[in-house]
Amino acid sequence: MKFPKKLNKLKLAFITGATKGIGRSTAITFANAGWDLILLSRNMDLLEKLKSELLTTKSKINLVKCDLSNPLGIENCVREAIDKYGCPSVLINNAGCAFNGSLVEMDFEQWEQTIQTNLTSVFQICSSIIPQMRKNGGLVINVSSHASYNAFPQWGAYCISKSALTMFTKCLREEERSNSIRACTITLGSVNTPLWDSKSIKSDFDRTSMLCSNKVSDTILYMAQQPESQLIEDLTLMPSGGAF
């Protein structure tokens, strides 16, 4: 009989897109819960500001500057971080972007950036971290959207990227199960984050009924704290009032 390998008890979480919205809230929530962190963002100034806010916690806060919209350099950046700070027990792929616009009229650069940030960068990060994770096991949490199974006009590229991310997670879960690596998605309805303030998005609707990022981060922590013998394969969290 083949027994599962002993999993790493180290509470070290690697969070992408850590300076705003869900990523920032998740960093704060995990630090307050006693987790050490590797925080990744393209904005080092905001990373440093967040780190200073977390000084009151006993957590070790490690910072990584990396632009996930640019595929060049991601692999080296992530591997250097793992070599320096250690392999995480939990990887949270949160970074994302969105553009409004018709699919066939969308600029190629916008399409490419959406797919790169929301999907390909997750592949690149997992390709760098999971081989190291196999030594002790671990958990991958990919932040997805209800747009992964709903078609929204003018949001085609975003819907496609999140739909592919969901399938990527399912395939990853099956391939790595024997290595004691669990992979799951948290599927979210609309969350009130700075993403809606982006110039690339037209958001003239009421945001007060959206999900709060701190409640989302509480849910991510809940998923991360599940015993190693079980897995929430996908958790869908929606505003009670609907999508928007």
N, C-alpha and C positions, 0 to 999 in steps of 0.2 A: 504494500500500500504506500502511495506517495503522500507524504504529509506536507501541508503548506509551510513555506519558509517563515521564519520568525520575522515579523514586520518591525520596522524602525519605530521606536516610540518617541523620537525627537519631534517636538512640535515646532516645525519650521515651515512657514507658508510662503510661497512665491506668488506674488500678485502683480498682474500687468494692468496698465492703465490706472495706476494707483493714486494719482493726484487729484482726480475729480470724480464726482458722482458716486457710482456704486463702488468703484475701486478704492476711493478715499474712505468711504464709510466702512468698507470691509477691512481695510488696514487698521482703522481705529478700533473696530469691534474685536478683531483678532488680537490686537495688542493688549486691550483691556482684559481679554480672556487668558492672557499669559503666553501667547504664541510669539516666537521670534519671527522676523519678517525679512524677506527680500522683496523690495518694492521697485518696480520698473515703470519708467515713464520717459518721455522725450524731453521733459522740462525739469532740469536739475534744480532750478530755483524753487519750484513748487515742491519737489521732493524734500529739499532741505527744510522748507517751512513745515511740512508735515512731520518730519522727523523731530523737529524742535517741539512740536505740539505733543509728541508721544514720549517726551523725556520723563514724564511722571510715571510712566509704566515701567515695569522691570524687564521689558522685552528688548532684545537686541534688534536694532533697525538698520538694515543694510540697503544701500541705494544703488540702483543701476540705471544709467542713462542709455536709452535705446529708442530709436524711432521705428516702430513696427510697420509703418507704411512704406519703409524702404527695405526691401529684402536683403540687400547687401549688408553684411556685418552682423545680422541678428544671431547667426550661429556662433560666431566667435564671442560676441557680447554675452550671450547666455552661458556658454561654456566657461568663460572666464569668471562669471559670477558664481557658478557652481563650484569651481575650483577654489575660489576665495572664501565663500561663505558656507559651503556645504550643499548637499542635495536635499531639496525640500521633501517633506512627507506629504505635503498637499500643494498642488499646482492649481492656481485659479486664473484661467484665461478670461479676462474681463475686458480688455481693451477693444474698442470698436469705433466705427464711424458710420455715417449715413449721408446720403444725398437724395434730394427730391428730384424727380425728373422721369420723363418717359424713357422706357428701355431703349428703344431704337434711336432716340434723339439724344441720349446721354453721351457726354464727352467720354472718349476712351480712357482718359486719365482718371476721371471720376469712377468709372467702372473698375478700372485696375486697382485704384486705391481702396475701394470698398472690399473687393475680393481679397486683396493682399492683407488688409488690416483685420478683417473679420474672420478669415478662413486660413489663408496661406501662412500667416504669421503663427497661428496656432499649430499648424503642422510643423513649422520650423522649430518652435519652442519645444514641442513634444519630442521631436526628433533629437533634440539636444539633451533633454532632461530624462526621458524615460529609460534609455539605456543605463543611466546611473541609478534610477529608481529601482530597477530590477533586482539590485543587490538586497534590498530590504523591503520592497513593496511600497505602495503609496496610493494616493488618490488624486485624480484629475477632475476638476470641476470646470466645465465650460459654460459660460454665460450666454444663453441663447434667448430667443424671443418667440412670442406667439406668431410673429411674422414668418416663422419657419414652416408653419402649416396653414397660414392664411395669406391670400393674395390681396395686397393693398395697392391700388393704382398710384403711380408716381413713386412707389417704394420698391420697384422690382428688383434692383440690384441688391438692396438690403435683404429682402425676402429670400432671394436665391442664396446669398452668402450664409444666412442663418439656417436655411434648410440643409445646405451642404454640411454645415458645422454639426448639426444634429446627427446626420448619417456618419460623419467622421467619428463622432464620439461613440456611436454604436459599434462601428467596426473596430475601433481602438479597444473598446471594452472586451470584445470577444477575442481579439488577438492577444491581449495582455493578461487575460484572466489567469492563465497558468503561471504567470510571473508575479502573482499577488498584487497586481495593479488594478485598481478599480477606476472606472471612468463614468462620469455622469454629466447631465445637463441640468441647469436651473433655467426653466423657460418662463420668461417674464412678459407680463403686459406692460403698458406704458409706465415708466418710472420718471418722476420729476427730477431731472438732472440737468446740468449745464449743456448737455448735448442739444437740447431744444433751442438753445440760444445761438447755435451755430448759424453762420450766414448761409450754409449749404442746405438748411432745412427751413421750410415754411411751416411755422407752427402758430396759427392764430386761434387755437382752441384753448379751452379752460384746462389748466394744468393742476388745479387744486384737487381734483379727484384721482389723480395718478397715485401710484405706489410711492412711498417714501424710501429713499435709498438706505436709510438706517434699518428699516424693517427688512429690506432685501438682504442686507449684510447679516442681520440676525439669522435669517433663514440659511444663508451660505454657511455660517458657523455651525448651525444645527446639522447640516449635511456633513460637514467635515468631522463632527464629533460622533458620528455613528460608529458603532463597534466594527472592527475589521471583518467580523463574520457576516455583515450585512451591508447592503448598498441601496440607496435611493437612486434608481437609475435615471429618473427624471422627476423633478418637482416643478409643477406649474403654479405660478403665483400671479393672480390677476386682481386688478382693482375691482371692488364689489360693484362699482357703477358701470363697468364695461371697459372696453379697450382704451377709449379716450375720454 
